[in-house]
Amino acid sequence: MSVNIQLEWTPNPSTLKYVVDRRLLAGGAVSITNQEDAQAKSPLARKLMDVRGVTAVMIGTNFVTVTKGDEGEWDELNDQVMETLDTHLSADLPVVDEAAVAAARQAVSAEGGGSVEARIREVLDAEIRPAVAMDGGDITLDRFEDGIVYLHMKGSCAGCPSSTATLKMGIEGRLREIIPEVVEVVSV
C-alpha cells in the first residue's frame, strides 16, 4: 500500500513537516526527543531517530515533523526520512505504541488539573494547538503557577525563531483575554 508524502517547510529552519495521506494518530501529538522515548512510544520515531542528524520527531494526526541538529544537512536527511516514512507506512507497520502513549497522557492529566488549568487546556486544545499543528508544531501545558502558564513548545515550535512572538503576542494575549488569572506565559 503506497503512501503519498508531501514535504512542507515550517517557520523553524531546523524542522521539516511531512504530511501523509493517512491518519497516524486519533488526536493530539506525540513528541520524541531521545532514543529512550522513541523506543518506548513509537516504532516509526525509533527508525527516524536512527537517521544521522535527526534530533527530534513529532507525530501528529496526519503528519510527522523532523528536527535536525547541527550535524545534519537537509539534502541527505530528507532523502533518508522520506525513504523511512515510505517504507514504514507502506508496510502498514504501527506508528506508535498506543498503550505507552495513553499511559503517558494519563500521567500528565493526573499531575495537575485545577479549574484554571482545565480552562487553559481547553483553550490550548480548541484554538492554539490546531493552529500551530498547521506549521508542524505542538504546544502543551506543563503547569499553571502564581499566574504564570508554563508551556512546552514541541515539533517545529521548539527552537523556532518566531516562537517568542507566537508565545507572547498570540498565546499569552488569547489566554489573558479568556482567563483573567493568567498574568504571563513562558516556555519551559
QUISUL-V627994 format. One record per run of one state. SS is the DSSP state (H for helix, E for strand, - for the rest). FROM is the first residue (numbers start at 1). TO is the last residue. If there is no record, write none. Layout:
{{SS,FROM,TO} {SS,FROM,TO}}
//
This chain:
{{-,1,4} {E,5,9} {-,10,14} {E,15,20} {-,21,29} {E,30,32} {-,33,34} {H,35,41} {-,42,42} {H,43,49} {-,50,53} {E,54,59} {-,60,62} {E,63,68} {-,69,73} {H,74,90} {-,91,97} {H,98,111} {-,112,114} {H,115,133} {-,134,136} {E,137,145} {-,146,147} {E,148,155} {-,156,162} {H,163,178} {-,179,183} {E,184,187} {-,188,188}}
//
